[in-house]
Each structure stands twice: as structure tokens, then as C-alpha cells.
Amino acid sequence: MSTWQLQDAKGKFSEVVKRALSEGPQEITVRGESVAVLISRTEYLRLAHPKIGFVEFMRQSPLVGLDLETERQPGLTRETEL
């Protein structure tokens, strides 16, 4: 990640944006302290894209519609083969 002082980043904004597109995130500092990171829109969308929930994940499963046996035995204990 390249680091830019704020005054340099303002003066060379086009270059900072181009580097964010080609090289990745660009760090911006004020008085030596990191205060911001410029990223490409593609990277932003990848990070901000909402993940699908569990229910939606199950609905998109290729196993949707299969008749699975989901009945439990009524007792408190079950025998298992080890």
C-alpha cells in the first residue's frame, strides 16, 4: 500500500486515484498519522456487498426440493454406531 501525505494527495489526486485502480489501496496521512485509505469502487463494492443470509443460502442450494428424512426419534436418547 502506498502512503501519501494529505497535501501531496490533494495535489496529485488523479495519480492517487489511478494508483488505487492499478495498485490497490492508497493510504493518506496527516502529520504522519494514517487517517484515510482510498480504494477503487470495485474494491469498495466487494467489501460492502451484503452477504446473503442463511435462509437465502439454503433457498439457492442445488439440493432444494429433495425429499430429505428430517424426522427425529421421540426418545431422549438415540443409539449411534461408532
ChimeraX commands (.cxc) that place a marker at each C-alpha (Angstrom):
marker #1 position 0.00,0.00,0.00 radius 0.5
marker #1 position 1.43,3.38,-0.99 radius 0.5
marker #1 position 1.36,6.19,1.54 radius 0.5
marker #1 position 0.61,9.83,0.70 radius 0.5
marker #1 position 0.76,12.93,2.84 radius 0.5
marker #1 position -2.55,14.78,2.62 radius 0.5
marker #1 position -1.11,17.82,0.86 radius 0.5
marker #1 position 0.56,15.58,-1.76 radius 0.5
marker #1 position -2.62,13.53,-2.22 radius 0.5
marker #1 position -4.64,16.72,-2.83 radius 0.5
marker #1 position -2.12,17.99,-5.37 radius 0.5
marker #1 position -1.86,14.67,-7.19 radius 0.5
marker #1 position -5.40,13.41,-6.72 radius 0.5
marker #1 position -5.63,11.98,-10.26 radius 0.5
marker #1 position -2.48,9.97,-9.71 radius 0.5
marker #1 position -3.69,8.71,-6.32 radius 0.5
marker #1 position -6.95,7.54,-7.93 radius 0.5
marker #1 position -5.12,5.85,-10.82 radius 0.5
marker #1 position -2.86,4.04,-8.38 radius 0.5
marker #1 position -5.84,2.92,-6.32 radius 0.5
marker #1 position -7.21,1.35,-9.51 radius 0.5
marker #1 position -3.97,-0.28,-10.61 radius 0.5
marker #1 position -2.03,-0.98,-7.41 radius 0.5
marker #1 position -4.66,-1.19,-4.70 radius 0.5
marker #1 position -5.47,0.85,-1.58 radius 0.5
marker #1 position -3.69,4.17,-1.07 radius 0.5
marker #1 position -3.05,5.35,2.50 radius 0.5
marker #1 position -3.35,9.06,3.32 radius 0.5
marker #1 position -1.63,10.55,6.36 radius 0.5
marker #1 position -1.85,13.81,8.29 radius 0.5
marker #1 position 1.22,14.73,10.36 radius 0.5
marker #1 position 2.48,11.17,9.95 radius 0.5
marker #1 position -0.70,9.56,11.27 radius 0.5
marker #1 position -2.81,7.38,8.98 radius 0.5
marker #1 position -6.27,8.99,8.62 radius 0.5
marker #1 position -7.80,7.58,5.44 radius 0.5
marker #1 position -7.48,4.95,2.73 radius 0.5
marker #1 position -8.57,5.47,-0.88 radius 0.5
marker #1 position -9.82,2.32,-2.61 radius 0.5
marker #1 position -11.29,1.61,-6.04 radius 0.5
marker #1 position -15.05,1.31,-6.48 radius 0.5
marker #1 position -14.62,-2.36,-7.35 radius 0.5
marker #1 position -12.85,-2.98,-4.04 radius 0.5
marker #1 position -15.48,-0.95,-2.16 radius 0.5
marker #1 position -18.33,-2.97,-3.69 radius 0.5
marker #1 position -16.55,-6.21,-2.84 radius 0.5
marker #1 position -16.19,-5.12,0.78 radius 0.5
marker #1 position -19.64,-3.53,1.12 radius 0.5
marker #1 position -21.66,-6.11,-0.81 radius 0.5
marker #1 position -24.12,-7.61,1.63 radius 0.5
marker #1 position -23.60,-11.28,2.28 radius 0.5
marker #1 position -26.63,-13.49,1.78 radius 0.5
marker #1 position -28.33,-14.77,4.90 radius 0.5
marker #1 position -28.65,-18.40,5.90 radius 0.5
marker #1 position -32.24,-18.74,4.65 radius 0.5
marker #1 position -31.37,-17.31,1.23 radius 0.5
marker #1 position -28.29,-19.54,1.09 radius 0.5
marker #1 position -30.47,-22.60,1.71 radius 0.5
marker #1 position -33.00,-21.48,-0.91 radius 0.5
marker #1 position -30.22,-21.23,-3.51 radius 0.5
marker #1 position -28.89,-24.70,-2.68 radius 0.5
marker #1 position -28.82,-27.25,-5.51 radius 0.5
marker #1 position -30.45,-29.67,-3.04 radius 0.5
marker #1 position -33.69,-27.66,-2.86 radius 0.5
marker #1 position -36.66,-29.91,-3.48 radius 0.5
marker #1 position -35.01,-33.17,-2.46 radius 0.5
marker #1 position -37.05,-35.26,-0.07 radius 0.5
marker #1 position -34.79,-35.50,2.96 radius 0.5
marker #1 position -35.67,-37.52,6.05 radius 0.5
marker #1 position -35.89,-34.98,8.86 radius 0.5
marker #1 position -37.99,-36.88,11.39 radius 0.5
marker #1 position -36.45,-37.32,14.85 radius 0.5
marker #1 position -36.89,-40.24,17.17 radius 0.5
marker #1 position -39.18,-39.28,20.06 radius 0.5
marker #1 position -36.94,-40.66,22.86 radius 0.5
marker #1 position -34.45,-38.67,24.90 radius 0.5
marker #1 position -31.52,-40.82,23.81 radius 0.5
marker #1 position -30.56,-42.33,20.49 radius 0.5
marker #1 position -28.35,-45.24,19.63 radius 0.5
marker #1 position -25.40,-44.45,17.40 radius 0.5
marker #1 position -22.99,-46.69,15.58 radius 0.5
marker #1 position -19.36,-45.87,16.22 radius 0.5
marker link #1:1,2 radius 0.2
marker link #1:2,3 radius 0.2
marker link #1:3,4 radius 0.2
marker link #1:4,5 radius 0.2
marker link #1:5,6 radius 0.2
marker link #1:6,7 radius 0.2
marker link #1:7,8 radius 0.2
marker link #1:8,9 radius 0.2
marker link #1:9,10 radius 0.2
marker link #1:10,11 radius 0.2
marker link #1:11,12 radius 0.2
marker link #1:12,13 radius 0.2
marker link #1:13,14 radius 0.2
marker link #1:14,15 radius 0.2
marker link #1:15,16 radius 0.2
marker link #1:16,17 radius 0.2
marker link #1:17,18 radius 0.2
marker link #1:18,19 radius 0.2
marker link #1:19,20 radius 0.2
marker link #1:20,21 radius 0.2
marker link #1:21,22 radius 0.2
marker link #1:22,23 radius 0.2
marker link #1:23,24 radius 0.2
marker link #1:24,25 radius 0.2
marker link #1:25,26 radius 0.2
marker link #1:26,27 radius 0.2
marker link #1:27,28 radius 0.2
marker link #1:28,29 radius 0.2
marker link #1:29,30 radius 0.2
marker link #1:30,31 radius 0.2
marker link #1:31,32 radius 0.2
marker link #1:32,33 radius 0.2
marker link #1:33,34 radius 0.2
marker link #1:34,35 radius 0.2
marker link #1:35,36 radius 0.2
marker link #1:36,37 radius 0.2
marker link #1:37,38 radius 0.2
marker link #1:38,39 radius 0.2
marker link #1:39,40 radius 0.2
marker link #1:40,41 radius 0.2
marker link #1:41,42 radius 0.2
marker link #1:42,43 radius 0.2
marker link #1:43,44 radius 0.2
marker link #1:44,45 radius 0.2
marker link #1:45,46 radius 0.2
marker link #1:46,47 radius 0.2
marker link #1:47,48 radius 0.2
marker link #1:48,49 radius 0.2
marker link #1:49,50 radius 0.2
marker link #1:50,51 radius 0.2
marker link #1:51,52 radius 0.2
marker link #1:52,53 radius 0.2
marker link #1:53,54 radius 0.2
marker link #1:54,55 radius 0.2
marker link #1:55,56 radius 0.2
marker link #1:56,57 radius 0.2
marker link #1:57,58 radius 0.2
marker link #1:58,59 radius 0.2
marker link #1:59,60 radius 0.2
marker link #1:60,61 radius 0.2
marker link #1:61,62 radius 0.2
marker link #1:62,63 radius 0.2
marker link #1:63,64 radius 0.2
marker link #1:64,65 radius 0.2
marker link #1:65,66 radius 0.2
marker link #1:66,67 radius 0.2
marker link #1:67,68 radius 0.2
marker link #1:68,69 radius 0.2
marker link #1:69,70 radius 0.2
marker link #1:70,71 radius 0.2
marker link #1:71,72 radius 0.2
marker link #1:72,73 radius 0.2
marker link #1:73,74 radius 0.2
marker link #1:74,75 radius 0.2
marker link #1:75,76 radius 0.2
marker link #1:76,77 radius 0.2
marker link #1:77,78 radius 0.2
marker link #1:78,79 radius 0.2
marker link #1:79,80 radius 0.2
marker link #1:80,81 radius 0.2
marker link #1:81,82 radius 0.2
view
